[in-house]
């Protein structure tokens, strides 16, 4: 009986095996004649047989390996702040917005991590020679390209990141959290319909309440030019 090597995929893994061709006896398939258990079809390229008939009750990962995985997960949680810190240069300042409701618009050469529970975010590239794009982690429910420089992201549970770029970023909505490092300017305005609009901090200072009246702040050693008109 001829045999040929094939590849059988089970659970996403590939396993080599020999295809079994079982002869017919009086028109009746008899796979057990070739050593296969009853109930296995002779025409299958991948016989329906478990590769491991019994499951080992012991834990596969040792205690040391499990501890190592926990450490790696903990380090992964620190990766986002570290990404911002890696781009810090002399004279850089910081901007932090937490639990903001309303509108936050910032401009400059900055690294930004942001989140919006519900709303929209405008990204405008202020440097035509820089082809960098924001990372939105596939969280936009809708994306609109308003022009060659501005992209609009709309949805819930939005997340975004930019690293060391010259952009204007405007977040409008509820639950705005932003951490920015660099040199820039920001305008922060609360929403009229809510009582508490969150808080903001500049250059590591104390947090201040966000009010319905727009407030413009500068972070970093160098005062940038005012942000161009836009959303």
N, C-alpha and C positions, 0 to 999 in steps of 0.2 A: 504494500500500500504506500503510495507516494506521500511524502511529508514535505511541508514548506513552512518557513518561518514567517510569522505575521506579528503585528503589534496590536495588542488588545488594550483598550483604555478602560480603566475601572477607577472611578472616583478621581478622575483627572490625571492619573498616573499611567504610564505606558509599561506594559509587561510583554516580553517576548514569550511565545509559546508555539507549540507545534500543532498545526491544524490537523484534526483527526477526521479521516474519511472512513466511514463504517460501511461495509458492503451490505446490500439488501438481501434478505433471505426470504424467498417466496413472496416478494412484494411487501414485506413487513420490516420496518427498521428495528434493528436489535443493537442498540449502542452498547449494551452490557457485554456483547460478544468481544468487544475490544478493550474491556476493562473499565469502561465508563459506568457510573452508577445509573440505575434506572431513572427515567424521567428526563435524561439529558438528550436533547435533539442532536442527531448525527450531522445535520447540515449547518450547524452554527460554526462560524469562524472563531467565536469566543465562547467556549462552553460555559454554561451557567453553573459554574462551580465556585464556591467561595475560595479565595486564595488563602484564607486563614479560617479554618473550620471553627475554632474556639477562640474566644477573647481572653487574653491574659488579664487576670484580676489585679495584678500589681500596677502601681503607678509607673508610667514610662519615664517621667522626669524625676531625677533625684532631687533631694532637698537643695543641694548647691546650685543646680541648674535653675530651679524655681526661684531661688533668691536672686540669682543673676538677672532673670527676666524681670523681676519686680524693680530692680535697680535701673534697668534699661528703660522701663516704662516711666519711672520717676524722672530720669534724665530727659526723656522726650517732652515732658511737660515744661522743662526749662528751656527748650530749644527756641521758642518764640521770643522771649525776652533777650536771649543771647544773640539772636539774629539782629536785633536792634542795636545792642551794645557793640557788636562787631564793626558797625559803621560809624561809630562816634569819632569826631575829630575835635581839635582844639577850638574852643569858643562855641561849641554846640550847646543848645538849651533843650528843654523838654516841655511838652504840653501833655496834660492828662485830663481826659474828660470821662466821667463815670456816671452812668444812669441818666444821660442827657435826654431831654424831650424838647424838640424844637429843631434848631439848625446850627450846625458847626461847619464853618468853612475855613480851611487853612491853606496857605500858600508858602512855598519856599523849597529849598533843597533839603529834603527830609526823608527819614525812614519812618513808616507808619504801620501800626497794627490797629485794626478797627473791627468793630462789630455793631450791627444795628438789628434790634429785635424785629422791627417792622418799619419799612420806609423805602428810601431810595438814596443812592450815592452817585454823584457826578464825579467823573475822573477826567481832568483836562491836562494834557501834556503841554508844558510850557517851553519845552526844548525840542524843536523839530528835528534836531540831529540825534536825539536819544529815542531809540525804538523800544525802550522798556515799556512793559505793560503791567498793570496791577494784577496781582494774583487774587482771584475771588473765590477760590476753592470750590468752584462749581455750585455756589449758593444762590446765584441770581435766578429768580423765577422768570424774569424777562430782561432782555438786554436791548438797548437802543443805541445806535451810532448816530449821534446828533450832528456831528461834522467830523472833519479829519482829525481833530484833536480831542474831542469830547465824547466819552462813552457814559451811558446811563445804565445803572444796575438797579433793578426793582425787585422787592420780595420781602420775605421774612427770614429771620435768623441769618442775616447776611454777614459774611466775614470777608476781610480784604487785607492785603499787605503790599507795601511798596518799600523798596530799599534804596536809599541814597539817590533819589530822583528829584527833578524839579517839576513839581506838579501842583495843581490846585485840586483839592479834594473837598467836596461839599456833601455832608451827610444830613439828610432831612428825615425826621421820623421820631420814633420812640425807642428808648433803650439804647442810646448811643454811647458806646465805650470806645475811646481812642487813646492810644499811647503814641506819641511822636517824639522823635529825637532829630535835632538838626538846627537850622537857622531859618526862621520863618515868622509868619504873622497869621493870627487866627481871629475870626469874628464869631462870637458865640451868642446865640439868642434863644431864649426859652419859648415854649409854646403857650399861647394865651389860654388854651382850654384846660391846662393842668395846673395843679397847685404847686407841686414840687417838680422842678425841672432838672434836678441833678446838680452836679458840682464840677468845678474845674480847678486845676493847679498849673502854675507856670513856673518853670525853672526850679522845681523842687519845693516851691513854697506851700503855704497852707491852702487847703481847698476852700473855694468860695462858691456860694450858691449861684446857680445860673438864673438870671432874671429875664423878664420879658423884654427889657431894653437891651439892644445889641451892645456887646462889649468887645472891643478890639484889643488884643494883647500881642506882644512880641516876645519870642523866645529865641535864645541864642545871642551871641555877642554883636552880630551885625544886623542892623535894621534893614530889611528888604524893602523894595519898592512896593507901594500898595498893590493889592491883587487886582488884576484886570476885571472889568465887568463880566459878570457871568452868573450862572445859577447858584 
